[in-house]
Amino acid sequence: MAISADVRHLFLGSAGIALITLPLWRWPSFSNSTTVALGYLIVVLLVAATSRLWVAVTTSIAAMLVPSR
């Protein structure tokens, strides 16, 4: 059974959000709100450019719900 492209893009978007979140939680002195927002924005824009609307919206909501430090 093959994984659909939408599910793959959703997984990659979630992984991108995690890859941005983990270092920023680990070293908060290297980040500010602008850096965090632009990092998430890049991930959401890449997902939006390569997948369907529902995948981009889900990725955007996931990025919005990540707790800040």
N, C-alpha and C positions, 0 to 999 in steps of 0.2 A: 504494500500500500504506500503510495507516494504522498508526501506532505505537500499540501497546496502552497502556492507562492504567497498567498496572503498570510498563512500561518507562519511561514518562514520569515517574512518581513516583520511580522509582529514580534516574533522571537528575537530577531536581530535588533529591532528597535528597543526592546526591553533590555537586551544585553548592552546596547549602547548607553542607555540611561544608567545602568548599573556600573558600567566602566567609568562614567563621569562621576557618579555619586561616591563610589568607594574611596578614591584618592582625596576627594574634597572633604569627606568625613574624617579621613585619617589625618590629614594635614590642613586644618581649617585656616591656619594663618596665611596660606598661599592663595586664598580665594576671597572674593567678595560677591555681593549679590549680582553684579553685572557679569562676572566671569561664569557664575553658575547658570544664569539665565541664557547667556549666549551658547554655552556648551549644550544645554538641553535643546535650544532652538536649532542648532545645527543637526542634531539627531532627528528631531521632528521634521525638519525640512527635507532631509535625505529620505526619510521614510515616505513623506508625502509625495516626493517626486518620483518614487519608484513603485508605489502601491496604490491600493484603492483608498477612498475617503475614510471608510470606517477604520482601517488600520491606522491611518494618520491621526484620526481623532482619538482613538484608543491610546496610542503612544503619547499624544499630547496630554491627555488626562492623567496617564501614569506619571509623566514627568511633573505635572502640576501637584500630584499627591505625594511626591517624595518628601519626607519630612526634612525641614531645614535645621541647621544646627544653631 
